[in-house]
Amino acid sequence: MTARWAAGADLVVVGTGVAGLSAALRARELGLRTLVVTKGAANDGNTRWAQGGVAVVLPSEDAARDSADSVAAHAADTVTAGAGLCDEAAVEEIIAGGPAAITALRGLGARFDAAEDGRLARTREGGHTAFRVIHAGGDATGAEVERALLASARDGAIPMLEHHVAVDTARTASGAVVGLLLLDHNGIPGVVHAPAVLLATGGSGQLYQATTNPDVATADGLSVALRAGATAADVEFVQFHPTVLYTGAGARGRCPLVTEAVRGEGAILLDATGARVMAGVHPLEDLAPRDVVSAAITARMTQAPGGVDDHVYLDATRLSTVDFKRRFPTVYAACAEVGVDPLVDPIPVAPAAHFHCGGVVSTVDGRTGVTGLYAAGEVARTGLHGANRLASNSLLEGLVVGARAADAVAADLAAGLLATPCTAPGPAIPVAPIADRDTLQRVMSRYAAIGRDAEGLAVVGSVLDVSTVDRPLDSRQAVEDAALTLAARAVIASAARRTESRGCQVRTDFPERDEQWRHSLVVRLNPSGQPVLAAPLELRGAA
Ligand code: SIN
């Protein structure tokens, strides 16, 4: 089946999260004809679920607390959290872009919480050595960021195709991207011809049974990019958030987050016996980087006397300096729904899949190695996160890299570097391997979460082999399931090759960090469409 409808633009942005909307708004300023497409409603993405905030160093006249903080200190914390795999040049550029990005966002009407002296309030989260995380609505930062960006996009009448899923890129014979094949809400295929496509599709939390991500986080952009010939890197590093509200052993899909800022304000982790989980584990204790806290909780749960515990507790009952209900209204409401009063009861929590640190190899300007294809936000691997993302760096990355990607498209167009889209019919609907989603989530959760080994990763491979069939990508469900299948294979291939523990990759059969692995693993598709490890590349400046 080939495209039955067509449209044209200078730039197609896929995704309506922080990166996609930042790109679209900047592209409009630059005069690019821009079309935004999203497979759900415009506000269905992951951005609105972000709680903690935006990590950014602002001048002390703007923000309260820690006036001695610096961009260099923020960059250093990012590199420390990244466990040896950050690209330090990318870290410096993205972090340095934060203050201007926040100023621009406030200019669009985003409102961040104020301290008593009227300056912006700042909190701490895991891995930060200073109070530098600004927040909105207490613990509803993502919702406010999304509200401001979406309102501006709508005010600016940026065209938006909701309920259209991206299936594949249209490419020239030499491989340049010149458009995008989509399915509309009735499954009717169409093509948007454009010399530039920006993937801002978010992450892949639905690889696992329990995640903080909404249903839409199905690794779509990663698979579109790999099929277009792009490379991906660091995909074995799936970050598990340490404190997701535990609602019972059968929790599935999006589970409520309990922001790290609760620990930033002084809450501590306790096991079932009331012993502290993080004492003696790391100098920052409960505010250690996220990979360290998630691994420590997992270890404590598996070592529990009398069998395996499936959760620990976050004790916020002794917070004296914050009004919990006002500071953390989202967490308070989620707890109330399951009968927990955080002012009185320790909150039951367990780690759950949260953020894909790796992704499509991209520069800090969103350029991938494929002409006409750009990526920004969680789908991209810029080198900012390395093996473990520092808390609250992702909204920042989306704002900075999203806008820079629009500049890159404008510059590449002006320099004549992009291919001319033809108006011939778009590509045919591709056929791809699709595994049963429930089976995939079960084996990924059992064998490819925190605590992996060679045997378990091989089990995932075998189970995917027997539960996979080739099917046409002729519905949103098929597109998502194919993307999850491809992403799962990429994760397990990289996780199996990396015979060490580093950042978010915890190997029980290789528990130590091994400096011979202090480099990123790069994945590409082989001619039969399977993800394989490519020769190590110099990643700076993209593939
Ligand atoms: C949180 O609020 O704990 C999550 C923030 C983040 O993932 O950066």
Boltz pocket constraint, residues with backbone or C-beta under 6 A from the ligand:
constraints:
  - pocket:
      binder: B
      contacts: [[A, 50], [A, 51], [A, 52], [A, 53], [A, 125], [A, 258], [A, 259], [A, 260], [A, 261], [A, 355], [A, 390], [A, 391], [A, 392], [A, 393], [A, 394]]
      max_distance: 6.0
